[in-house]
Amino acid sequence: MWTHKNNQLHKKFEFENFSEAFAFMTRVALEAEKLNHHPLWTNVYNQVDIWLNTHDAGDIVTDKDHKLAKKIDALL
């Protein structure tokens, strides 16, 4: 579940291993590029944390963030 805190959407994803986490990040990158909307994220071994907000709108959560969040969830 995505949480909305501090003007950001956030979600933590956990995978079986680093390869699965990295493959997920690659799929997210392709979707983000299509939308020209790029996440802030971290990856440590099998965990990926993603934060979304719209910089052009003053670093707040917009429809662009919700749209990307739905696309990210669909990649699982």
C-alpha distances in whole Angstrom, upper triangle without the diagonal:
4,6,10,13,16,16,13,10,9,7,9,10,13,16,19,21,22,23,20,18,20,20,17,18,21,19,17,20,22,19,19,23,23,21,23,20,19,16,17,16,17,18,20,21,18,15,14,12,12,12,13,16,19,22,25,24,24,21,19,16,17,17,17,14,12,14,14,10,11,13,12,9,13,14,13
4,7,10,13,12,10,6,5,5,8,10,14,17,20,22,22,23,20,18,20,20,17,17,20,18,15,18,20,18,17,21,21,19,20,17,16,14,14,14,16,17,19,21,19,15,13,11,9,9,10,12,16,19,21,20,20,17,15,12,14,14,14,11,9,12,12,8,10,13,11,10,13,15,14
4,6,10,10,8,5,5,7,10,13,16,19,23,24,24,26,23,20,22,23,20,19,22,21,18,21,23,20,19,23,24,21,22,19,18,15,15,15,16,18,20,22,20,17,15,12,11,9,10,12,16,18,21,19,19,16,14,11,14,15,16,12,11,15,14,11,13,16,14,13,17,18,18
4,7,7,6,5,7,9,13,16,19,23,26,27,27,28,26,23,25,25,22,21,24,23,19,21,24,21,19,23,24,21,21,18,17,15,14,15,18,20,22,25,23,19,17,14,12,9,9,10,13,16,18,16,16,13,10,8,11,13,14,11,10,14,14,12,14,17,16,16,19,20,20
4,6,5,7,8,11,14,17,20,24,27,28,27,29,27,24,26,27,24,22,25,25,21,23,26,23,21,24,26,23,23,19,18,15,14,15,17,20,22,25,24,20,18,14,13,10,10,11,14,16,18,16,15,12,10,10,13,16,16,13,14,17,17,15,17,20,18,19,22,23,23
4,5,8,10,13,16,19,23,26,30,30,29,31,29,25,27,28,25,23,26,26,23,23,26,24,22,24,26,23,22,19,18,15,14,16,18,21,23,26,25,21,19,15,14,10,11,10,13,13,16,15,13,10,9,9,13,16,17,14,15,19,18,16,20,22,20,21,25,25,25
4,7,10,13,17,20,23,26,30,30,29,31,29,25,26,28,24,22,25,25,21,22,24,22,19,22,23,20,19,16,16,14,13,15,18,21,24,27,26,22,19,16,13,10,9,7,9,11,13,11,10,7,5,6,9,13,13,11,12,16,15,14,18,20,19,20,23,24,25
4,6,10,13,16,20,23,26,27,25,27,25,22,23,24,21,19,22,21,17,18,21,19,16,19,21,18,17,14,13,10,10,12,15,18,20,23,22,19,16,12,10,6,5,5,9,11,14,12,11,8,7,6,9,12,12,9,10,14,13,11,15,17,15,16,20,20,21
4,7,11,13,17,20,24,24,23,25,22,19,21,22,18,17,20,19,15,17,19,17,15,18,19,17,17,13,13,10,10,11,14,17,19,22,20,17,14,11,8,5,5,7,10,13,16,14,14,11,9,7,10,11,11,7,8,11,10,8,11,14,12,13,16,17,18
4,7,10,14,17,20,21,20,22,20,16,18,19,16,15,18,18,14,16,19,17,15,19,20,18,19,15,13,10,10,9,11,14,16,18,17,13,11,7,6,4,6,9,13,15,18,18,17,14,13,11,13,15,14,10,11,14,12,9,12,14,12,12,16,16,16
4,7,10,13,17,18,18,19,17,14,16,17,14,13,17,16,13,16,18,17,16,19,21,19,20,16,15,11,11,10,11,12,14,16,14,11,8,6,6,7,9,12,16,18,21,21,21,17,16,14,16,17,16,12,12,14,12,9,12,13,10,10,14,14,13
4,7,10,14,15,14,16,14,11,14,15,12,12,16,16,14,16,19,18,17,21,22,21,22,19,16,13,12,10,10,10,11,13,11,7,6,4,6,9,12,15,19,21,24,24,24,20,19,17,20,20,19,16,16,17,15,12,14,15,12,11,15,14,12
4,7,10,12,12,13,11,8,11,12,9,10,14,14,12,15,17,17,17,20,22,21,22,19,17,14,14,11,10,10,11,11,8,6,5,6,8,12,14,18,21,23,26,26,26,23,22,20,22,22,20,17,17,18,15,12,14,14,10,10,13,12,9
4,7,8,10,12,9,7,11,12,10,12,15,15,14,17,20,19,20,23,24,24,25,23,20,17,17,13,12,10,10,9,6,5,6,9,11,15,18,21,25,26,30,30,30,26,26,24,25,25,24,21,20,21,19,16,17,17,14,13,15,13,11
4,6,7,9,6,6,9,10,9,11,14,14,14,17,19,19,20,23,24,25,26,24,21,19,19,15,14,11,11,9,5,6,8,12,14,18,20,24,27,29,32,32,32,29,28,26,28,27,26,23,22,23,20,18,19,18,14,14,15,13,10
4,7,8,7,8,11,12,11,14,16,16,17,20,22,22,23,26,27,28,29,27,25,22,22,18,16,13,12,9,6,9,12,15,18,21,24,28,30,32,35,36,36,32,32,30,31,31,29,26,26,26,23,21,22,21,18,17,18,16,13
4,6,6,6,9,10,11,13,15,16,17,19,21,22,23,25,27,28,28,26,24,21,21,17,15,11,10,7,5,8,11,15,17,21,24,27,30,31,34,36,36,32,32,30,32,32,30,27,27,27,24,22,23,22,19,19,20,17,14
4,5,5,6,9,10,10,12,14,15,16,19,20,21,22,25,26,26,24,21,19,18,15,12,9,8,5,5,8,10,13,16,19,22,26,28,29,32,34,34,30,31,29,31,31,28,25,26,26,23,21,23,21,18,19,20,17,15
4,5,5,6,9,10,10,12,14,15,17,19,20,21,23,25,25,24,21,20,20,16,15,11,11,8,8,11,12,15,17,21,23,27,29,30,33,34,35,31,32,30,31,31,28,26,26,26,22,22,23,20,17,18,19,15,14
4,5,5,6,9,10,11,12,14,16,17,18,20,22,23,24,23,20,18,19,16,14,11,12,10,7,10,10,14,16,19,21,25,27,29,31,33,33,30,30,28,29,28,26,24,24,23,20,19,19,18,14,15,15,12,11
4,5,5,6,9,10,11,12,15,16,16,18,20,21,22,20,17,15,15,12,11,8,9,7,5,7,7,10,12,16,18,22,24,26,28,30,30,26,27,25,26,26,23,21,21,21,18,17,18,16,13,14,15,12,11
4,5,5,6,9,10,10,13,14,15,16,19,20,20,19,16,15,15,12,11,8,10,9,8,9,9,12,13,17,18,22,24,25,28,29,30,26,27,25,26,26,23,21,22,22,18,18,19,17,14,15,16,13,13
4,5,5,6,9,10,11,13,14,15,17,19,20,19,17,16,17,14,14,12,13,12,11,12,11,14,15,18,19,23,24,26,28,30,31,28,28,26,27,26,23,21,22,21,17,17,18,15,13,14,14,10,11
4,5,5,6,9,10,11,12,14,16,17,18,17,15,13,15,12,12,11,13,12,10,10,9,12,12,15,16,20,22,24,26,27,28,25,25,23,23,22,20,18,18,17,14,13,14,12,9,10,11,7,8
4,5,5,6,9,10,10,12,14,15,16,14,12,10,11,9,10,9,12,12,11,10,8,10,10,13,14,18,19,21,23,25,25,22,23,21,22,21,18,16,18,17,13,13,15,12,9,12,13,10,11
4,5,5,6,9,10,11,13,15,15,14,12,12,14,12,13,12,15,15,14,14,12,14,13,16,17,20,21,22,24,26,27,24,25,23,23,22,19,18,19,18,14,15,16,13,11,14,14,10,12
4,5,5,7,9,10,11,13,14,14,12,13,15,14,15,14,17,17,15,15,13,15,13,16,16,19,20,22,24,25,27,24,24,22,22,20,18,16,17,15,12,13,13,10,8,11,10,7,10
4,5,5,6,8,10,11,12,11,9,9,12,11,13,13,16,17,15,14,11,12,10,12,12,15,17,18,20,22,23,20,20,18,18,17,14,13,14,12,9,10,11,8,6,9,10,8,10
4,5,5,6,9,10,10,9,8,9,11,11,13,13,17,18,17,16,13,14,12,13,13,16,16,17,19,21,22,20,21,19,19,18,15,14,16,14,11,12,14,11,10,13,13,11,14
4,6,5,6,9,10,10,10,12,15,14,17,17,20,21,20,19,16,17,15,17,16,18,18,19,20,22,24,22,23,21,20,19,15,15,17,14,11,13,14,11,10,14,13,11,14
4,5,5,6,9,9,9,11,14,14,17,18,21,22,20,19,16,16,14,15,14,16,16,18,19,20,22,20,20,18,17,15,12,12,13,10,8,10,11,7,8,11,11,9,13
4,5,5,6,5,5,7,11,12,15,17,20,22,21,19,15,15,12,13,11,13,12,14,15,17,19,17,17,15,15,14,10,10,12,10,7,10,11,9,9,13,13,12,15
4,5,5,6,7,10,13,15,17,19,22,24,23,21,18,18,15,16,14,15,14,15,16,18,20,19,20,18,17,16,13,13,15,13,10,14,15,12,12,16,16,15,18
4,6,8,10,13,16,17,20,22,25,26,25,24,20,20,17,18,16,16,15,17,17,19,22,20,21,19,17,15,12,13,15,12,10,14,14,11,12,16,15,14,18
4,5,8,11,15,17,20,22,25,27,26,24,20,19,16,16,13,13,12,14,14,15,18,17,17,15,13,12,8,10,12,9,8,11,12,10,12,15,15,15,18
4,6,10,13,16,19,21,25,27,26,24,20,19,16,15,13,13,11,12,12,14,17,16,16,15,14,13,10,11,14,12,10,14,15,13,14,18,18,17,21
4,7,10,13,16,19,22,24,24,21,18,16,13,12,9,9,8,9,10,12,14,12,13,12,11,11,7,8,11,10,8,11,13,12,12,15,16,16,19
4,7,9,13,15,19,21,21,18,15,13,10,10,8,9,9,10,12,14,15,13,14,13,13,14,10,9,12,12,9,11,14,12,12,15,17,16,18
4,6,10,12,16,18,18,15,11,10,6,6,5,8,9,10,13,15,15,12,13,12,13,14,11,9,12,12,9,10,13,12,11,14,16,15,17
4,7,11,14,17,17,14,11,8,6,5,6,9,11,11,14,16,15,12,13,13,15,17,14,11,14,15,12,12,16,16,13,16,19,17,19
4,7,10,13,13,10,7,5,4,6,9,12,14,15,18,19,19,15,16,16,18,19,16,14,16,17,13,13,16,16,13,15,18,16,16
4,7,10,11,8,6,5,7,9,12,15,18,18,22,23,22,18,20,19,21,22,20,17,19,20,17,16,19,18,15,17,20,17,17
4,6,7,6,5,7,9,12,15,18,21,21,25,26,26,22,23,22,24,25,23,20,21,22,18,17,20,19,15,17,19,17,16
4,6,5,7,9,12,15,18,22,24,25,28,29,29,25,26,25,27,28,26,23,24,25,22,20,23,22,18,19,22,19,18
4,6,8,11,14,18,21,24,27,28,31,32,32,28,29,28,30,30,28,25,26,27,23,22,24,23,19,20,22,19,17
4,7,10,13,17,20,24,26,28,31,32,32,28,28,27,28,29,27,24,24,25,21,19,21,20,17,17,19,16,14
4,7,10,13,17,20,23,25,28,29,28,24,25,23,25,26,24,21,21,22,19,17,19,19,15,15,18,15,14
4,7,10,13,17,20,21,24,25,25,21,21,20,22,22,20,17,18,19,16,14,16,16,12,13,16,13,12
4,7,10,14,17,18,22,22,22,18,18,17,19,20,18,15,16,17,14,12,15,15,12,13,16,15,14
4,7,10,13,15,18,19,19,15,15,13,15,16,14,11,13,14,11,9,13,13,10,11,15,14,14
4,7,10,12,15,15,15,11,11,10,13,14,13,9,11,13,11,10,13,14,12,13,17,16,17
4,7,9,12,12,12,9,9,7,9,11,9,6,8,10,8,8,12,12,11,13,16,16,17
4,6,9,9,9,6,5,5,7,9,8,6,9,11,10,10,14,15,14,16,19,19,21
4,6,5,7,5,6,6,6,9,7,7,10,12,11,12,15,16,16,18,21,21,23
4,5,5,4,7,9,10,13,11,10,14,15,14,16,19,19,19,22,24,24,26
4,6,7,9,11,10,12,11,12,15,16,15,17,20,20,21,23,25,26,28
4,6,6,8,8,11,10,11,14,15,15,17,20,20,21,23,25,26,28
4,6,9,10,13,13,13,16,18,18,19,22,23,23,25,27,28,30
4,7,9,13,12,11,14,16,15,16,19,20,20,22,24,25,26
4,6,10,10,9,11,14,14,14,17,19,19,20,23,24,25
4,7,8,6,8,11,11,11,14,16,16,17,20,21,22
4,5,5,7,9,10,11,13,15,16,17,19,21,23
4,5,5,6,9,10,11,12,14,15,17,19,21
4,6,5,6,9,10,11,12,14,16,17,19
4,5,5,6,9,10,10,12,14,16,17
4,5,5,6,9,10,11,12,15,16
4,5,5,6,9,10,11,13,15
4,5,5,6,9,10,11,13
4,5,5,6,9,10,12
4,5,5,6,9,11
4,5,5,7,9
4,5,5,7
4,5,6
4,6
4
